[in-house]
Amino acid sequence: MAASESAPAVNQGTAEGEEETILYDLLVNTEWPPETEVQPRGNRKHGASFIITKAIRDFKLMCCGFSPAPFLLPDGLVRLVNKQINWHLVLASNGKLLAAVQDQCVEISTSFLFILVPKDPKPQWRRVAWSYDCTLLAYAESTGTVRVFDLMGSELFVITPASSLAGDLSYAIAGLIFLEYKASAQWSAELLVINYRGELRSYLVSVGTNQSYQESHCFSFSSHYPHGVNTAIYHPGHRLLLIGGCETAEVGISQAASCGLSAWRVLSGSPYYKPVITGGDRVTAVPKTLGLLRMLSIKFYSRQGQEQDGIFKMSLSPDGTLLAAIHFSGKLSIWAIPSLKQQGEWSQNEQPGYDDLNPDWRLSTEKRKKIKDKESFYPLIDVNWWMDSAVTLARCSGALTVSSVKTLKNLLGKSCEWFEPSPQVTATHDGGFLSLECEIKLAPKRSRLETRGAEEDEGEEDSDSDQETSTKARYFGYLQQGLYLVTEMERFAPPRKRPRTISKHYRLVSLRSTTPEELYQRKIESEEYEEALSLAQTYGLDTDLVYQRQWRKSAVNSASIQNYLSKIKKRSWVLHECLERVPENVDAAKELLQYGLKGTDLEALLAIGKGADDGRFTLPGDVDIDSISYGELSPADEEPAKKKKDKELKKRQELLKLVNFSKLTLEQKELCRCRLKLLTYLDRLVTYEEILGVPHASEQRYDAEFFKKFRNQNIVLSARTYARESNVQALEILFTYHGSDLLPHRLAILSNFPETTSPHEYSVLLPEACYDGDSLMIIPWHERKHREKDWCEELECRMVVEPSLEDESEFLYAAQPELLRYRTPRLTVEKVMDWYQSRAEEIEHFARQVDCALSLIRLGMERNIPGLLVLCDNLVTLEALVYEAGCDLTLTLKELQQMKDIEKLRLLMNSCPEDKYVTSAYQWMVPFLHRCEKQSPGVANELLKEYLVALAKGDLKFPLKIFQYSKPDLQQKIIPDQDQLMAIALECIYNCERNDQLSLCYDILECLPQRGYGHKTEVTTALHDMVDQLEHILSVSEILEKHGLEKPVSFVKNTQSSSEEARKLMVRLTRHTGRKQPPVSESHWRMLLQDMLTMQQNVYTCLESDDCYEIFTESLLCSSRLENIHLAGQLMHCSACSINPPAGGAHKGKTQYRVSYEKSIDLVLAASREYFNSSTNLTDSCMDLARCCLQLITDRPAAIQEELDLIQALGCLEEFGVKILPLQVRLCSDRIGLIKECICQSPTCYRQSAKLLGLAELLRVAGEDPEERRGQVLILLVEQALRFHDYKAASAHCRELVATGYSKSWDVCSQLGQSEGYQDLATRQELMAFALTHCPPSSIELLLAASSTLQTQILYQRVNFQIHPEGGESISVSPLTSKALQEVGSIPGSSSADLFHWTTATTMKVLSNTTTTTKAVLQAVSDGQWWKKSLTYLRPLQGQELGGGYRTGTRANEGLEKQGCHPFYESLLSDPFVIEVRTGSCESFAEVLLRTGKLAETKTEGEEVFPTTEVRVQVATD
């Protein structure tokens, strides 16, 4: 077979001895993309021209002194190698790895790996080999270079030949063999490389981290094979290297050696290879040198007889005991291993079918050319082993056979398997082998020819064409070529022919043995049904498989049922097809179902029960039934139809009697189930036809896929689906023909219609009620059947076959449980009414299709369903809202049902435009009110009133339109009742909350009936009185509107009895007038007063007229206009003595003084305070208005004067730099804080006590208590003076405080009394005495201590003056003097006067330090020796008197009127006295000293006792 065929032919044979024909299968494993190649064209290589040319070339070389090529390959070898395809195929020893050597890569098929290799100019001379462990791949080029790769495609290393010559193919590799190497762990394997010259080189190779190679040894077979080695293989079991070369004619050698075959033992050491000699055969050595004449004779005359033969390829059998070899001549030889005894030999002519050619070549013009040179296609090109007893042979013609090694019989069958020329085959693995073939096609001719000048026409000829040429011309060409080679002259050059482009298409084909069953299945899959049936008959296989495949591949019709399905014997399969397969047209579907029903009738049921069918599909008449003849089973067709039907019925009854349904077997039950299913399918098919319509339409619209789904589908689900698709016709048909299954769920199914579908479309399906006598009942649905009931549908059979049927409607209620309440075999009026209501609500809820919901309810009412009126009214309202009134589209029926009627009415009228309001009222409102009145009498009037009143709150324009179309003179009134009209009008006007509707109110008044119109009743009279009152109220509203103070009518009505609200309204009216811009005139004010009085008289009678005058006057005062303030003065009593003028004595143009004096003061104060508070500063215009208001009261009472003083105080505050708002001044609760702020802003203002006291009086500091006010201010002044150490000013203010006896000033007085900077000790003592008198008890101790310290200081001064009357001007001692005194005092024997000076100086220094406490001061001066030493001044020392030592000073300062320094220093100063000192004449020195000592004793709390004896003696003496 050609490899291009999709499924190979399989030949069969019969058993003959042990050689059985192989059942095989041929598959294309891989097809590579076509490759294009351009080939140069020349003369034939193996014709007469080739021989002549070769001989001339050799002769020319010898004549010129050159030797021929060093080595010439056998012509047979070159011829066969060149006939091979360019690619090579090598299968690994494990059969799992396949290397396909392509032009520029090596593809490893199992790993999808591509190894790139250089392009080889002679690709047929390449060679590839796997290592023994299938981990390495060796690739040899035609030049002899060897490349080694691993399984990852990495090139491990490259082995270059030791010597080579370009274009010399003798260096190409004849044998490439991996050997296992165990001598050293360094090397992984040994690689033998044998070229065609017979040179062998061994290399040790290593992979992994140390990948490398090393040449192990060399060997040459040239002594045994002078013409070189053609092929070599290795036998691992015997460690034999089998070499194949050219045959020899020498005598005395073995038959194998004569054929060119030898075996060599592989040795571990030198010489490494030893020839094997068996059976006494000897090997004759060939002389090493050959004469030139002998070599020429071999080359020149080798073709005189037969060409020298030799071995081309060899192959070892799987068990290693046989060797198959093919020779150049096409001969096949079989040899035993290791003995090399020939087991068989067949020359080319002895081989069966050697001269067969591919039959396809005769059909192709291009391939027909090869037949002329057919002898070149006879030789064998490749050999391998199928098994130990059969070899695989491939010829150059493409013929491939698996032949027995005994008889060379083709085990594949009668003919060989055809491939493309020169295929390659691999060894058999897992029952099959692979073959590589190449299909070569000529590409279309080119338009451009590469020719030489005048030889263009000759170059167009094809060398392989069928054109006949004369013998003379042919030999002339040969001679011309020879001359060109000898002379190389261009005139003898042959014409250059155009190169041709060919397309090469490589395929990898596998041939595998198979079993009859596998082959049978393959034939079926290949759709070779005739061959499959023949195979089934031969091997006794089941023919059902063929018919099943044909049945499934063909369309269903009468012919296919008759030709295929009827020939299938297996009943279960036939029934399965009848049940599962859905034909593409209605008639075929029906015929298939009826065929299934024929095989499931009672005859088949009885046959199964008897076990006589063997699982075969049984038709009526196929079996014999006891007691019933065949004729009865198959009645004659010519009988009348009625008679025939009666016979069939009788026959069925007789057959049913033979069936015991209670004892049915499993197969019988299954048959019944199949029949039930077929009947169901047939019913569904008829139903589907009805749905599709008329017969011709059903043929065109029939959908097999839909019917496949429909016939198996739950009928309830189908009905629901049709409902959801709004297919009313289909659903009606389902209800009619499948009512028993669907009608109990009728309402639930109807609920599945889309809510958007109009109920009018499926109105025919809606339930309808009618009266049966006095009772109302639902009309039942009219049902029909497709056929009569079958025997398997009877209850007796069904209970056995299908004892428990599942509820087909369960899914319907699982998804929508709310529909379960409508499931009933018989509909009741209550359920239908409930369904209509709930379904209408669902339609509106889910789809918002109000018209659809309303249509459903109206259809229900037309079908006499009660209880739908209320829902209908609501839907009518909703419809008007949604479709007419333009209401919110999101409004739902549920929301509408929850609304009150008034809300519905508002929704209806809310979106009405003003110009169509009355039309909408007649169109929507009036019908709605009628519907409400129908449901609840009397509610319409209340609804209308509530609606209009609510409208009137926001606007009266729409109620006005209603009232205008309800006037008494109109014929069709919206409000027909006049009393109701007045009542509603009054309510609307009074409930209007807008202040700009006065004109509309008057328009409504015009719509009301006049008094006396119509019947006069008490209600009518009361309503007219209320209308009159409304007119007065409207007049007040008009006055307010006239003065720019719009108010709703309801405001006036609601405030007419409230004096407080009335007063507020009057105030707002006058204030609003006062704020008008530009200001109104005096006449306008007087007009306003008259309007106010009118309002008071007509409506606001709760107010007095005096109240109006007061409000009017107050507004004048607060109008911020001087002229208005003066006008207000004319309306008030401005002094206590003023009186009202006589009633009739008012001056022309003047208003009587009506506001009392007390009220006038209140009004003036309120106005002035308002102006004052709103002022920003003293210069503000509002301040002038406040002053003007206050000046209206001429007698200025205290309250008026206080406000004027407050205004004056603002000026004083500004003088002192205080920036403050007038309102802040008024709101200041502690006015003394303002005085503090003045002192803070002007620190030296304490010198301006009179001004600050005046400001305090204006501010009413301390209220009306002047002494408290003066004391608080003076205290602040003293504190400020002390901050500036202005003791003079502070003393003056303190004396004033002491003089007034202000007790709260004790603190500042004590501060000044304790101020060391203030030298007036007497004043300080007085201030301390005042502070002690008025201080709180908690401060007495501290003040006493300070006072004692001050008194001690005064006494020290006096003591010093009495001891040193001529002393200096100051009692303080400088630090330098104090230090000198301390030094003097520290010297033993110093005088007591010096000690006294030291003591005084120390004391005064401590007293000058204000941080030292009084107790510390007293301790510092209370030295026990000081008193003793001071006492010496009281007693004469050594007879001297007290004044003896001071005689000079005494005389100079006898009266102690001057203060001076110590007498010790008098001599140093010209005038020791600096100031006069007043001395008390009544107190002696002794008294002073006594007081000082006791004071010091007191301060020490008795710790140091003063010696008082001498002092008291002196006092007594004095």
Buried (B, 14 or more C-beta within 10 A) or exposed (E): BBBEEEBBEBBBBEEEEEBEBBBBBBBBEBBBEEBEBEEEEEBEBEEEBBBBBBBBEBBBEEEEEEEBEEBBBBBBBBBBBEBBBBBBBBBBBEBEBBBBBBBEBBBBBEEEBBBEBEEBEBBBBBBBBBBBEBBBBBBBBBBBBBBBBBBEBEBBBEBEBEEBBEEBBBBBBBBBBBBEBEEEEEBBBBBBBBBBBBBBBBBBBBBEEEBEBEEBBEBBBBEBBBBBBBBBBBBBEBBBBBBBBBBBEEEEBBBBBBBBBBBBBBEEEEEBBEBBBEEEBEBEEBEEEEEEEEBBEBBBEEEEEEEBBBBBBBBBBEEBBBBBBBBBBBBBBBBBBBBBBBBBBBBBEEBEBBBBBBEBBEEEEEBEBBEEEBEEBBBBBBBBBBBEBBBBBBBBBBBBBBBBBBEBBBBBBEBBBBBBBBBBBBBBBEEBBBBBBBBBBEEEEEEEEEBEEEBBEEBEEBEBEEEEEEEEEEEEBBEBBBBBBBEEEEEBBBBBBBEBBBEBBBBBBBBBBBEBEEBBBBBBEBEBBEBBBEBBEEBEBEBBBBBBBBBEEBEBBEEBBEBBBBBBBBBEBBBEBBBEBBBBBBBBBBBBBEBBBBBBBBBBBBBBBEEEBEEBBBBBEBBEBEEBEEEBBEBEEEEEEEEBEEBEEEBBEBBBEBBEBEEBEEBBBBBBBBBBBBBBBBBBBBBBBBBBEEEEEBEEEBEBEEBBEBBBBBBBBBBBBBBEBBBBEBBBBBBBBBBEBBBBBBBBBBBBBBBEBBBEEBBEBBBBBEEEEEEBBBEEBEEEEBEEEBBBBEEEBBEBBEEEEEEBBEEBBEEEEEBEBBBEEEBEBEBBBBBBBBBBBBBBBEBBBBBBBBBBBBBBBEBBBBBBEEBBBBBBBBBBBBEEBEBEEEBBBEEBEEBEBBEBBBBBBEEBEEEEBBEBBEBBBBBBBEBBBEEEEEBBBEBBBBBBBBBBBEBBBBBBBBBBBBBBEEEEBBBEEBBBBBBBBBBBBBBBEBBEBBEBBEBBBEBBBEEEEEEEEEEBEEBBEBBEBBEBBBBBBBBBBEBEBBBBBBBBBEBBEBBEBBBEBBBBBBBBBBEEEEBBEEEEBBBBBEBBBBBBEBBBEBBEEEBBBBBBBBBBBBBBBEEBBEBBBBBBBBBEEBEEEEEEEEEEEEBBBBBBBEBBBBBBBBBBBBBBBBBEEBEBEBBBBBBBBBBBBEEEBEEBEEBBEBBBBBEBBBBBEBEBBBBEBEEBEEBBEBBBBBBBEBEEBBBBBEBBBBBBBBBBBBEEEEEBBBBBBBBBBBBBBBEEEBBEBBBBBBBBBBEEEBEEBBBBBBBBBBBEEBEEBEBBBBBBBBBBEBBEEEBEEBBBBBBBBBBBBBBBBBBBBBBBBBBBBBBBBEEEBBEBBBEBBEEEEBBBBBBBBBBBBBBBBBBEEEEBBBBEBBBBBBBEEBBEBBBBBBEEEEEEEBBEBBEBBBEBBEEBBBBBBBBBBBEEEEEBBBEEBEBEEEBBBBBBBBBBBEBBBEBBEEEBEBEBEBBEEBBEEE
